[in-house]
């Protein structure tokens, strides 16, 4: 259809034609015309201009038969969307006529009785002459001769504007819209507790909540009520993000990101921001074995921004950065933090590992992520990412028809972890849920229910701490802005790193788990290495640390060791050992020079609960100096260098940084670590760094974790607090 050809029919009449021909009624006027033409209707039937020769041929058919007296043809049109009522001319005698009589004459009678010419005249908003009206073959009279149209039209006449609402608001089935660079949706956060969302954590779940916050309070229960606003946005990257693409702009919109291996990738950047006001926190303290009934309440504000980078080609998460802060009165105080993870972890910890897709409830659901390309229609069902969903039917949201969908997380129920349910209201043209309610209850007590298998109970005990976790909230769209270019997910690009460029070579990995008492160190960045520290056990008499010395002489090993330089000449050490019979303990001491009886200054020691002994599960790893070399490379990990970070610009450690390693093997009570790093079948070895100090009235905490087998940065965090 030419852009200059405009149908003389209104949208309402075109939609009526679509109904007649079993076609969808959605879209603009031009789309309706195009759809009708494709279905086989002629240009005349859809109100488009005709070639002159076609009108000439058809003209005789319109001539008045000779036996009938000539009269002007009565043409009723749908061109006026406000009224269909014929207007009587002033020259006609003003006879009172009821509306029911008009309906009988105009709709129920297909044949017109003889009447005086020019009795009726079509009323239109826009002036259309009689000749033009006669050129439109699909008149109201043509349409009402079909019984199904007569029924529709009668409803339109009786209902008035309500009839047009019906035609305009029929909800078609659809598949999820793809995200575009520049998409943005703003939403409100609310709940059923006086209009506020609610959160509850008890017993062991409190530790998950307070993991990033250092407090001396023995909190056994914490709850919160909150509301506010949020936004979801797909960043539209500029050409500066494509500096390594050789001048190609094919992936314009993508954003560069450094992954855990230090390589640079092109990614889709998703930013979720929440501003919570009010934000009210209730804390319950333990008094002996009793959780105090009285709550300590503090009201303030909180802000949370989560930025996720999804790599284009493989569509895996390269990094997730969480910027968070809350401002509450003393004794809680003001906290700000940055937590960055590289492809692992999540706000739900081990629960999310066992039940993938559970994190979808923490922000408005991306429709395509949950429903893929499934058709959203009445009664449709499906399953994806652990969620079983079913379309309940058509509902109304802000005066517009939407599909209402219920989704339940079957893994949460199957593993007897609790229940997780979402109600979603979705609309065509919106890549996110327009409204979303979330109700979650996770509890280790669920495993005691009848119907839970022994395996489910075992998984429950393995993943969940004691206590309960509850979450109830509602997200509701307030505005939506769409971008132009669809995301480039699944497509490759010129600068994509090669697999052999990332991980360490086999020559760099050391096999030490079979015989060495500790992880190889050989560091030149620190004054003393682990080799120096372990030599102290040979320098001491047997009375100082007999358990540790005996264990290390008989196949035992150091499964956890930390060191920190406390002065220019002194390093502090704390090592935890395990013997082949799984007896375990720890020793703390200072090293002031070359290891000997004088320089190895014993401080204290203690026993530990039985710890798993499993040399066979210790993997090959890089030594600590190789890991340090990787992490101090500012070209790959520039975020770890600078003030309030781990390294100086010259590649040395900042003052006060504690360095340590941890061996996690099956049987240790650290299964979540294994699930994050490997498949859980073998052991894992990690390198960690940390520092805590006071500065300008603030307490600052710095932490880092790296995988010693792959040389991969797992994550880091920086937190400041003021009480």
C-alpha positions as CSV (number, residue, x, y, z in Angstrom):
1,X,0.0,0.0,0.0
2,X,1.3,3.4,-1.0
3,X,2.0,5.8,1.8
4,X,-0.2,8.3,-0.1
5,X,-3.2,6.0,-0.1
6,X,-5.4,6.6,2.9
7,X,-8.5,4.7,3.6
8,X,-11.7,6.7,3.9
9,X,-13.0,4.3,6.4
10,X,-12.6,4.9,10.1
11,X,-10.6,2.6,12.5
12,X,-13.9,1.4,13.9
13,X,-15.2,0.3,10.5
14,X,-11.9,-1.3,9.6
15,X,-12.0,-3.3,12.8
16,X,-15.6,-4.4,12.0
17,X,-14.3,-5.7,8.7
18,X,-11.5,-7.5,10.5
19,X,-14.1,-9.2,12.7
20,X,-16.1,-10.3,9.6
21,X,-13.0,-11.8,8.1
22,X,-11.7,-13.5,11.4
23,X,-8.7,-11.2,11.5
24,X,-7.0,-9.6,14.6
25,X,-8.3,-6.1,15.4
26,X,-5.1,-4.7,17.0
27,X,-2.8,-2.2,15.3
28,X,-2.9,1.2,13.7
29,X,-5.2,2.2,10.8
30,X,-2.5,1.4,8.2
31,X,-1.9,-2.0,9.7
32,X,-5.6,-2.8,9.6
33,X,-5.8,-1.9,6.0
34,X,-2.7,-3.9,5.1
35,X,-4.1,-6.9,7.0
36,X,-7.5,-6.7,5.1
37,X,-5.8,-6.4,1.7
38,X,-3.6,-9.4,2.5
39,X,-6.7,-11.4,3.4
40,X,-8.1,-10.9,-0.1
41,X,-10.3,-7.8,0.1
42,X,-10.2,-5.3,-2.7
43,X,-9.1,-1.7,-2.4
44,X,-12.7,-0.6,-2.8
45,X,-13.8,-2.7,0.1
46,X,-11.2,-1.1,2.5
47,X,-11.9,2.4,1.3
48,X,-8.8,3.0,-0.8
49,X,-8.9,5.0,-4.1
50,X,-9.5,3.0,-7.2
51,X,-8.0,3.3,-10.7
52,X,-10.2,5.4,-13.0
53,X,-10.8,2.5,-15.4
54,X,-12.2,0.4,-12.6
55,X,-14.8,3.0,-11.6
56,X,-15.8,3.4,-15.3
57,X,-16.6,-0.3,-15.7
58,X,-18.6,-0.4,-12.5
59,X,-20.6,2.7,-13.0
60,X,-23.5,1.1,-15.0
61,X,-24.2,-1.3,-12.3
62,X,-25.0,1.6,-10.0
63,X,-27.6,3.2,-12.4
64,X,-31.2,3.4,-11.2
65,X,-33.5,0.9,-13.0
66,X,-35.8,2.6,-15.5
67,X,-39.0,1.3,-13.9
68,X,-38.2,3.0,-10.6
69,X,-38.4,6.7,-10.1
70,X,-35.0,8.3,-9.8
71,X,-33.9,9.2,-6.3
72,X,-30.8,9.9,-4.4
73,X,-29.3,6.8,-2.9
74,X,-29.2,6.7,0.9
75,X,-25.8,6.1,2.1
76,X,-25.1,5.4,5.8
77,X,-21.5,5.4,6.9
78,X,-19.4,4.6,10.0
79,X,-17.2,7.5,9.2
80,X,-18.5,9.4,12.3
81,X,-17.3,7.5,15.4
82,X,-19.5,9.6,17.6
83,X,-22.9,8.9,16.2
84,X,-24.8,6.8,13.7
85,X,-28.1,8.7,13.9
86,X,-29.4,10.0,10.6
87,X,-30.3,13.7,10.6
88,X,-33.7,14.9,9.1
89,X,-33.3,18.0,6.9
90,X,-35.1,21.2,7.9
91,X,-37.3,21.1,4.7
92,X,-38.9,17.9,5.9
93,X,-42.0,18.1,8.0
94,X,-41.1,17.9,11.7
95,X,-42.8,14.6,12.6
96,X,-42.0,13.1,15.9
97,X,-40.3,9.7,15.3
98,X,-39.1,7.4,18.1
99,X,-35.6,5.9,18.2
100,X,-37.0,2.4,18.0
101,X,-38.7,3.3,14.7
102,X,-35.5,4.5,13.3
103,X,-33.8,1.3,14.3
104,X,-36.5,-0.7,12.6
105,X,-36.3,1.3,9.4
106,X,-32.6,1.4,9.2
107,X,-31.4,-2.0,10.5
108,X,-34.1,-4.6,10.6
109,X,-35.5,-3.9,7.1
110,X,-33.2,-4.8,4.3
111,X,-35.7,-3.4,1.7
112,X,-36.4,0.4,1.7
113,X,-40.0,1.6,1.2
114,X,-40.7,4.4,-1.3
115,X,-40.0,7.7,0.4
116,X,-39.6,11.2,-0.8
117,X,-36.1,12.0,-2.0
118,X,-33.7,13.7,0.3
119,X,-35.5,12.7,3.5
120,X,-32.4,11.4,5.2
121,X,-28.9,12.6,5.1
122,X,-25.7,11.1,6.6
123,X,-24.2,13.1,9.5
124,X,-20.4,13.1,9.5
125,X,-17.7,14.9,11.5
126,X,-15.8,15.7,8.3
127,X,-17.7,16.9,5.3
128,X,-17.9,14.2,2.6
129,X,-19.9,14.9,-0.6
130,X,-22.5,12.5,-2.0
131,X,-20.4,11.4,-4.9
132,X,-17.5,10.4,-2.7
133,X,-19.8,8.5,-0.4
134,X,-21.3,6.5,-3.4
135,X,-17.7,5.6,-4.5
136,X,-17.3,3.6,-1.2
137,X,-18.9,0.2,-2.0
138,X,-18.7,-1.1,1.6
139,X,-21.5,0.9,3.1
140,X,-23.4,0.2,6.3
141,X,-26.2,-1.2,4.2
142,X,-23.8,-3.7,2.6
143,X,-22.5,-4.8,6.0
144,X,-25.8,-5.1,7.8
145,X,-27.1,-7.6,5.2
146,X,-24.8,-10.1,7.0
147,X,-26.5,-11.4,10.1
148,X,-23.3,-11.5,12.2
149,X,-22.6,-7.9,11.5
150,X,-26.1,-6.8,12.3
151,X,-25.7,-8.2,15.8
152,X,-22.4,-6.4,16.3
153,X,-23.8,-3.1,15.0
154,X,-26.9,-3.3,17.0
155,X,-24.8,-3.6,20.2
156,X,-22.7,-0.6,19.0
157,X,-25.9,1.5,18.6
158,X,-27.4,0.5,21.9
159,X,-24.2,0.8,23.9
160,X,-22.9,3.9,22.3
161,X,-19.3,4.6,23.3
162,X,-19.2,1.4,25.3
163,X,-19.5,-0.5,22.0
164,X,-16.4,1.1,20.6
165,X,-14.6,0.3,23.9
166,X,-15.4,-3.3,23.3
167,X,-14.0,-3.3,19.8
168,X,-10.9,-1.5,20.8
169,X,-10.0,-3.5,23.9
170,X,-10.2,-7.1,22.8
171,X,-7.0,-8.7,24.1
172,X,-5.1,-10.7,21.5
173,X,-2.7,-13.5,22.5
174,X,1.0,-12.6,22.0
175,X,4.5,-13.8,22.6
176,X,6.9,-11.9,24.9
177,X,8.5,-8.7,23.4
178,X,12.3,-8.8,23.2
179,X,14.2,-6.3,25.2
180,X,15.8,-3.3,23.5
181,X,18.7,-1.1,24.3
182,X,17.3,1.9,26.1
183,X,14.2,0.2,27.5
184,X,13.2,1.6,30.9
185,X,10.3,0.9,33.2
186,X,9.5,2.7,36.4
187,X,7.4,1.0,39.1
188,X,6.0,1.4,42.6
189,X,6.8,-1.0,45.5
190,X,4.0,-1.8,47.9
191,X,2.4,-4.6,49.9
192,X,-0.5,-5.7,52.1
193,X,0.9,-4.5,55.4
194,X,-0.7,-1.1,55.6
195,X,0.3,-0.6,52.0
196,X,3.9,-1.8,52.6
197,X,5.9,-4.8,51.5
198,X,7.2,-7.1,54.3
199,X,10.3,-9.2,55.0
200,X,11.1,-11.6,57.8
201,X,14.2,-13.7,58.8
202,X,14.6,-15.7,61.9
203,X,17.5,-17.7,63.5
204,X,20.0,-18.9,60.9
205,X,18.5,-16.8,58.1
206,X,19.5,-13.7,60.0
207,X,23.1,-14.5,59.3
208,X,22.4,-14.4,55.5
209,X,20.8,-11.0,55.9
210,X,23.5,-9.6,58.2
211,X,26.4,-11.2,56.3
212,X,27.7,-7.8,55.1
213,X,27.2,-6.0,58.4
214,X,29.5,-6.3,61.4
215,X,27.6,-6.1,64.6
216,X,28.0,-7.4,68.1
217,X,24.3,-7.8,68.7
218,X,23.0,-11.3,69.0
219,X,20.0,-10.9,66.7
220,X,17.6,-13.9,66.5
221,X,14.9,-12.3,64.4
222,X,14.8,-9.4,62.0
223,X,11.8,-8.0,60.0
224,X,11.2,-5.0,57.8
225,X,8.3,-3.0,56.2
226,X,9.1,-0.9,53.2
227,X,7.7,0.9,50.2
228,X,8.9,3.2,47.5
229,X,9.8,3.3,43.9
230,X,12.1,1.4,41.5
231,X,13.2,1.3,37.9
232,X,14.5,-1.2,35.4
233,X,16.7,0.0,32.6
234,X,18.7,-1.6,29.7
235,X,21.7,0.6,29.2
236,X,22.2,1.9,25.6
237,X,26.0,1.9,25.2
238,X,27.6,4.4,22.9
239,X,30.3,3.9,20.3
240,X,33.1,4.3,22.9
241,X,32.2,0.8,24.2
242,X,33.2,-0.7,20.8
243,X,36.8,0.5,20.7
244,X,38.1,-3.1,20.2
245,X,35.6,-3.9,17.4
246,X,37.8,-2.6,14.5
247,X,35.5,0.2,13.6
248,X,32.4,-2.0,13.4
249,X,29.2,-0.6,14.9
250,X,27.1,-3.8,14.5
251,X,26.9,-4.3,18.3
252,X,26.1,-0.7,19.1
253,X,24.3,-0.6,22.4
254,X,26.4,-3.2,24.2
255,X,28.6,-2.3,27.1
256,X,32.2,-3.5,27.9
257,X,32.7,-5.5,31.1
258,X,35.7,-7.2,32.8
259,X,34.9,-10.8,33.8
260,X,36.3,-12.9,36.6
261,X,39.2,-14.0,34.5
262,X,40.3,-10.5,33.7
263,X,39.2,-10.6,30.1
264,X,37.0,-7.9,28.5
265,X,33.6,-8.9,27.0
266,X,30.7,-7.1,25.3
267,X,27.5,-7.4,27.4
268,X,24.0,-6.2,28.0
269,X,23.9,-4.0,31.0
270,X,20.7,-4.3,33.2
271,X,20.3,-1.7,36.0
272,X,17.7,-2.2,38.7
273,X,17.3,0.7,41.2
274,X,15.1,0.7,44.3
275,X,14.6,3.7,46.6
276,X,12.8,2.7,49.8
277,X,11.0,5.3,51.8
278,X,9.7,4.3,54.3
279,X,12.1,1.6,55.4
280,X,11.4,0.3,58.9
281,X,13.5,-2.4,60.6
282,X,12.5,-4.5,63.6
283,X,15.2,-6.4,65.5
284,X,14.8,-9.1,68.2
285,X,17.7,-10.0,70.4
286,X,18.5,-13.3,72.0
287,X,18.3,-13.5,75.8
288,X,19.8,-16.9,76.6
289,X,17.9,-19.4,74.6
290,X,14.9,-17.1,74.2
291,X,14.3,-14.8,71.3
292,X,13.1,-11.6,72.9
293,X,9.4,-10.7,72.1
294,X,10.0,-7.0,72.2
295,X,11.4,-5.5,69.0
296,X,13.9,-2.7,68.7
297,X,12.5,-0.6,65.8
298,X,14.3,1.9,63.6
299,X,12.8,3.9,60.7
300,X,14.7,5.5,57.9
301,X,15.5,5.1,54.2
302,X,17.3,2.6,52.0
303,X,18.7,2.5,48.4
304,X,19.6,-0.5,46.3
305,X,21.1,-0.6,42.8
306,X,21.9,-3.9,41.1
307,X,23.8,-3.9,37.8
308,X,24.1,-7.1,35.9
309,X,26.2,-7.8,32.8
310,X,25.1,-10.6,30.5
311,X,27.6,-11.5,27.8
312,X,26.3,-11.3,24.2
313,X,27.5,-14.6,22.6
314,X,27.0,-17.2,25.4
315,X,24.5,-15.1,27.4
316,X,26.1,-16.0,30.8
317,X,26.3,-13.5,33.6
318,X,29.8,-12.0,33.8
319,X,29.3,-9.7,36.8
320,X,26.7,-8.5,39.2
321,X,27.4,-5.3,41.1
322,X,25.3,-4.3,44.1
323,X,25.4,-0.8,45.4
324,X,23.4,-0.5,48.6
325,X,22.9,1.8,51.6
326,X,20.6,2.5,54.4
327,X,20.3,5.3,56.9
328,X,18.8,4.3,60.2
329,X,19.0,5.9,63.7
330,X,21.5,4.5,66.3
331,X,22.3,1.8,67.3
332,X,22.0,0.6,63.7
333,X,23.4,3.6,62.0
334,X,24.3,4.4,58.4
335,X,25.7,1.8,56.1
336,X,26.9,1.9,52.4
337,X,28.4,-0.9,50.5
338,X,29.5,-2.2,47.1
339,X,29.5,-5.9,46.5
340,X,30.6,-7.4,43.1
341,X,30.4,-11.0,42.1
342,X,31.6,-12.6,38.9
343,X,29.2,-15.2,37.6
344,X,28.4,-16.8,41.0
345,X,26.5,-16.1,44.1
346,X,23.3,-14.0,44.5
347,X,21.3,-12.4,47.2
348,X,19.7,-15.8,48.1
349,X,23.0,-17.7,48.5
350,X,22.8,-21.4,48.5
351,X,19.0,-21.3,48.1
352,X,19.4,-19.8,44.7
353,X,22.0,-22.4,43.8
354,X,19.5,-25.2,44.6
355,X,16.5,-23.5,43.1
356,X,17.6,-21.5,40.0
357,X,15.2,-18.8,38.8
358,X,14.2,-17.9,42.3
359,X,15.9,-14.5,41.9
360,X,13.2,-13.5,39.3
361,X,11.0,-12.5,42.2
362,X,13.4,-9.8,43.4
363,X,12.5,-7.4,40.5
364,X,9.8,-7.2,37.8
365,X,10.0,-10.3,35.7
366,X,11.4,-10.1,32.2
367,X,8.6,-11.8,30.3
368,X,10.8,-13.5,27.7
369,X,13.1,-14.9,30.3
370,X,10.3,-16.7,32.0
371,X,8.0,-17.5,29.1
372,X,10.5,-17.7,26.2
373,X,8.6,-17.8,23.0
374,X,5.5,-19.5,24.4
375,X,2.1,-18.0,23.4
376,X,0.4,-16.1,26.1
377,X,-3.3,-16.9,25.7
378,X,-6.3,-18.1,27.7
379,X,-5.5,-21.3,29.5
380,X,-1.8,-21.5,28.3
381,X,0.6,-23.3,30.6
382,X,4.4,-23.8,30.7
383,X,7.4,-24.4,32.8
384,X,10.8,-22.6,32.8
385,X,13.6,-21.8,35.2
386,X,11.9,-23.9,37.9
387,X,8.6,-22.0,37.6
388,X,5.3,-23.6,36.6
389,X,3.0,-21.0,35.1
390,X,-0.6,-20.8,33.9
391,X,-2.6,-18.0,32.2
392,X,-5.7,-17.4,34.3
393,X,-7.4,-15.1,31.8
394,X,-8.0,-11.5,31.0
395,X,-7.9,-8.9,33.8
396,X,-7.9,-5.1,34.0
397,X,-4.9,-2.9,35.1
398,X,-5.2,0.9,35.1
399,X,-8.2,0.6,32.8
400,X,-6.5,-1.6,30.2
401,X,-7.0,-5.3,29.6
402,X,-4.0,-7.5,30.5
403,X,-3.3,-11.2,30.9
404,X,-3.2,-12.5,34.5
405,X,-0.7,-15.4,35.1
406,X,0.1,-17.4,38.2
407,X,3.5,-19.0,38.7
408,X,4.8,-21.3,41.4
409,X,8.3,-22.5,41.9
410,X,8.1,-26.3,41.8
411,X,11.7,-26.9,43.0
412,X,11.0,-25.0,46.3
413,X,8.0,-27.3,46.9
414,X,9.6,-30.5,45.6
415,X,12.6,-30.1,47.8
416,X,10.3,-29.2,50.8
417,X,12.0,-25.9,51.2
418,X,8.7,-24.0,51.4
419,X,6.5,-22.1,48.9
420,X,7.1,-19.4,46.3
421,X,4.3,-17.9,44.3
422,X,4.0,-15.0,41.8
423,X,1.0,-13.4,40.3
424,X,1.9,-11.6,37.1
425,X,-0.1,-9.1,35.0
426,X,1.5,-8.9,31.5
427,X,0.7,-6.7,28.5
428,X,1.7,-6.6,24.9
429,X,4.5,-4.2,24.1
430,X,6.0,-4.3,27.6
431,X,9.0,-6.6,28.1
432,X,8.5,-6.7,31.9
433,X,5.5,-7.6,34.1
434,X,3.3,-4.6,34.4
435,X,2.3,-5.8,37.9
436,X,3.8,-8.6,40.0
437,X,2.9,-9.9,43.5
438,X,5.3,-12.1,45.3
439,X,4.7,-14.4,48.3
440,X,7.6,-16.5,49.6
441,X,8.0,-18.7,52.7
442,X,11.2,-20.7,53.0
443,X,11.7,-22.8,56.2
444,X,13.7,-25.8,57.3
445,X,10.6,-26.9,59.2
446,X,9.0,-27.7,55.8
447,X,11.1,-30.9,55.6
448,X,9.1,-32.4,58.5
449,X,5.9,-32.3,56.5
450,X,4.4,-35.6,55.3
451,X,5.1,-36.3,51.7
452,X,8.7,-35.0,51.9
453,X,11.1,-37.7,50.8
454,X,14.3,-38.6,52.7
455,X,16.2,-37.1,49.8
456,X,14.3,-33.8,50.1
457,X,14.9,-33.7,53.8
458,X,18.6,-34.2,53.2
459,X,18.8,-31.4,50.7
460,X,16.8,-29.2,53.1
461,X,19.3,-29.8,55.9
462,X,22.2,-29.3,53.5
463,X,21.1,-25.9,52.1
464,X,18.9,-24.3,54.7
465,X,19.8,-22.9,58.1
466,X,17.4,-23.2,61.0
467,X,14.5,-20.7,61.0
468,X,12.3,-19.0,58.4
469,X,12.5,-16.5,55.5
470,X,9.4,-14.6,54.3
471,X,9.0,-12.1,51.6
472,X,5.7,-10.4,50.4
473,X,5.7,-7.5,48.0
474,X,4.0,-6.0,44.9
475,X,5.6,-4.2,41.9
476,X,3.3,-2.0,39.8
477,X,4.3,-0.2,36.6
478,X,4.1,3.6,36.7
479,X,5.7,4.4,33.3
480,X,7.4,2.7,30.3
481,X,9.8,3.9,27.7
482,X,10.9,1.7,24.8
483,X,14.2,1.8,23.0
484,X,14.8,1.1,19.3
485,X,17.4,-1.6,18.7
486,X,16.8,-5.1,19.9
487,X,19.5,-6.7,22.1
488,X,22.3,-8.6,20.3
489,X,22.1,-11.7,22.6
490,X,23.3,-14.9,20.9
491,X,25.5,-13.0,18.4
492,X,29.2,-13.0,18.3
493,X,31.6,-10.1,17.9
494,X,35.1,-9.4,16.8
495,X,36.8,-8.9,20.2
496,X,35.4,-11.9,21.9
497,X,38.2,-13.5,24.0
498,X,39.4,-17.0,23.1
499,X,39.2,-19.8,25.7
500,X,42.9,-20.5,25.6
501,X,43.6,-16.8,26.6
502,X,41.8,-17.0,29.9
503,X,42.7,-19.8,32.3
504,X,46.1,-20.9,33.5
505,X,48.1,-23.5,31.6
506,X,48.6,-27.0,33.0
507,X,52.3,-26.1,33.6
508,X,51.2,-23.3,36.0
509,X,49.2,-25.6,38.2
510,X,50.8,-27.4,41.0
511,X,49.9,-30.8,42.5
512,X,50.4,-30.4,46.2
513,X,47.4,-32.0,47.8
514,X,48.9,-35.5,48.0
515,X,51.8,-34.6,50.2
516,X,52.4,-30.9,51.0
517,X,51.2,-29.6,54.4
518,X,50.0,-26.3,52.9
519,X,49.2,-24.4,49.8
520,X,52.4,-23.3,47.9
521,X,53.1,-19.6,48.4
522,X,56.5,-18.4,47.3
523,X,55.3,-14.8,47.5
524,X,57.7,-11.9,47.0
525,X,55.1,-9.2,47.8
526,X,54.9,-10.1,51.5
527,X,57.7,-10.2,54.0
528,X,57.1,-13.8,55.0
529,X,55.5,-16.6,53.0
530,X,53.6,-19.7,54.2
531,X,56.8,-21.7,53.7
532,X,58.4,-19.5,56.3
533,X,55.5,-19.8,58.7
534,X,55.2,-23.6,58.6
535,X,59.0,-23.8,59.3
536,X,58.2,-22.5,62.8
537,X,56.6,-25.8,63.8
538,X,60.0,-27.4,63.3
539,X,61.7,-24.7,65.4
540,X,59.4,-25.1,68.4
541,X,59.8,-27.7,71.2
542,X,57.0,-30.3,71.2
543,X,55.3,-28.6,74.2
544,X,54.3,-25.5,72.3
545,X,51.9,-26.9,69.6
546,X,52.1,-30.7,69.9
547,X,48.8,-31.4,68.2
548,X,49.7,-29.4,65.1
549,X,53.3,-30.6,64.9
550,X,52.2,-34.2,65.2
551,X,49.4,-33.8,62.5
552,X,51.8,-32.1,60.0
553,X,54.3,-34.9,60.5
554,X,51.7,-37.6,59.8
555,X,49.9,-36.5,56.5
556,X,47.9,-33.7,58.2
557,X,47.7,-30.3,56.5
558,X,46.8,-26.7,57.0
559,X,43.2,-26.3,55.6
560,X,42.9,-22.6,56.6
561,X,45.8,-20.1,57.0
562,X,45.9,-16.3,57.2
563,X,48.7,-13.7,57.5
564,X,48.9,-10.0,58.1
565,X,51.8,-7.6,58.4
566,X,51.5,-5.7,61.6
567,X,54.7,-3.7,61.3
568,X,57.6,-3.3,59.0
569,X,59.3,-6.4,60.5
570,X,56.4,-8.5,62.0
571,X,53.8,-10.7,60.4
572,X,51.0,-12.3,62.3
573,X,49.8,-15.8,61.5
574,X,46.8,-17.9,62.3
575,X,46.7,-21.5,60.9
576,X,44.1,-24.2,61.3
577,X,45.2,-27.8,60.9
578,X,43.5,-31.2,60.5
579,X,45.0,-34.6,61.1
580,X,44.3,-37.8,59.2
581,X,42.0,-38.9,62.0
582,X,40.0,-35.6,61.6
583,X,41.2,-34.1,64.8
584,X,41.7,-30.4,64.3
585,X,42.9,-27.2,66.0
586,X,44.5,-23.8,65.4
587,X,47.7,-21.9,66.3
588,X,48.4,-18.2,66.4
589,X,51.9,-16.7,66.4
590,X,54.1,-13.9,65.1
591,X,57.1,-14.1,62.8
592,X,59.8,-11.4,63.2
593,X,62.5,-12.7,60.8
594,X,64.1,-15.8,59.6
595,X,62.2,-18.8,61.1
596,X,63.9,-20.0,64.3
597,X,63.0,-20.5,68.0
598,X,63.5,-16.8,68.7
599,X,61.7,-15.3,65.8
600,X,58.7,-17.7,65.8
601,X,56.9,-16.1,68.7
602,X,54.0,-18.4,69.9
603,X,50.8,-16.6,71.0
604,X,48.0,-19.1,71.6
605,X,46.3,-22.2,70.3
606,X,43.0,-24.0,70.6
607,X,40.9,-27.0,69.5
608,X,38.3,-27.2,66.7
609,X,35.4,-29.5,66.1
610,X,36.2,-32.5,64.0
611,X,37.0,-31.4,60.4
612,X,36.8,-33.4,57.2
613,X,40.2,-34.8,56.1
614,X,40.3,-35.5,52.4
615,X,43.6,-35.0,50.5
616,X,42.3,-36.8,47.4
617,X,39.8,-33.9,46.9
618,X,42.3,-31.1,47.0
619,X,42.7,-29.9,43.3
620,X,45.7,-28.7,41.5
621,X,46.1,-24.9,42.0
622,X,48.2,-21.9,41.2
623,X,50.6,-20.9,43.9
624,X,49.8,-17.7,45.8
625,X,52.4,-15.7,44.1
626,X,50.9,-16.5,40.7
627,X,47.5,-15.4,42.0
628,X,48.9,-12.2,43.3
629,X,50.5,-11.5,39.9
630,X,47.1,-11.9,38.2
631,X,45.2,-9.7,40.7
632,X,47.8,-6.9,40.7
633,X,47.6,-6.5,36.9
634,X,45.7,-3.2,36.7
635,X,45.0,-3.8,33.0
636,X,42.8,-6.7,33.9
637,X,41.7,-5.9,37.5
638,X,42.0,-2.1,37.7
639,X,39.1,-2.0,40.2
640,X,41.3,-3.7,42.8
641,X,44.0,-1.0,42.7
642,X,43.9,2.4,44.4
643,X,42.9,4.0,47.7
644,X,40.5,1.9,49.8
645,X,41.4,-1.1,47.7
646,X,43.8,-4.0,47.9
647,X,46.9,-2.8,45.9
648,X,48.9,0.3,45.3
649,X,49.5,1.6,41.8
650,X,53.0,0.1,42.0
651,X,51.5,-3.4,42.5
652,X,52.3,-3.7,46.3
653,X,49.8,-4.5,49.0
654,X,48.1,-1.7,50.8
655,X,48.9,-1.5,54.5
656,X,47.0,-3.9,56.8
657,X,45.7,-6.3,54.1
658,X,45.2,-9.8,55.5
659,X,45.9,-12.7,53.0
660,X,44.7,-16.3,53.5
661,X,43.6,-19.5,51.8
662,X,40.9,-22.0,52.5
663,X,40.6,-25.7,51.5
664,X,37.0,-26.9,51.1
665,X,36.5,-30.6,50.7
666,X,33.3,-32.7,50.7
667,X,32.2,-33.3,54.3
668,X,33.1,-29.8,55.5
669,X,30.3,-27.6,56.6
670,X,30.9,-25.2,53.8
671,X,28.9,-26.8,51.0
672,X,27.7,-23.4,49.6
673,X,31.3,-22.5,48.7
674,X,31.7,-25.8,46.8
675,X,28.4,-25.2,45.0
676,X,29.6,-21.7,43.9
677,X,33.0,-22.7,42.7
678,X,32.7,-26.2,41.3
679,X,30.3,-29.0,40.8
680,X,30.5,-30.0,44.5
681,X,32.1,-33.3,43.7
682,X,35.7,-32.3,44.3
683,X,37.2,-29.9,46.6
684,X,38.1,-26.3,46.1
685,X,40.8,-23.9,47.2
686,X,40.3,-20.2,47.5
687,X,42.5,-17.2,48.1
688,X,41.0,-14.4,50.2
689,X,42.0,-10.9,51.2
690,X,40.5,-8.6,53.8
691,X,41.0,-5.4,55.8
692,X,39.0,-3.5,58.5
693,X,40.0,0.0,59.7
694,X,38.6,3.2,61.0
695,X,39.0,6.5,59.1
696,X,37.3,9.9,59.5
697,X,34.7,8.5,61.9
698,X,33.8,5.7,59.6
699,X,34.5,2.0,59.9
700,X,35.6,0.4,56.6
701,X,35.6,-3.2,55.5
702,X,37.3,-4.7,52.4
703,X,37.0,-8.3,51.2
704,X,38.1,-10.4,48.2
705,X,37.7,-14.0,47.1
706,X,39.5,-15.8,44.2
707,X,39.5,-19.4,42.9
708,X,43.0,-20.8,43.2
709,X,42.4,-23.5,40.6
710,X,41.2,-21.3,37.7
711,X,42.8,-18.1,38.8
712,X,39.4,-16.5,38.7
713,X,38.2,-13.6,40.8
714,X,35.0,-14.7,42.5
715,X,34.0,-11.4,44.0
716,X,34.9,-8.4,46.2
717,X,33.2,-5.9,48.5
718,X,33.8,-2.6,50.2
719,X,31.5,-1.4,53.1
720,X,31.5,1.8,55.2
721,X,29.5,2.3,58.3
722,X,28.8,5.1,60.8
723,X,26.9,4.3,64.1
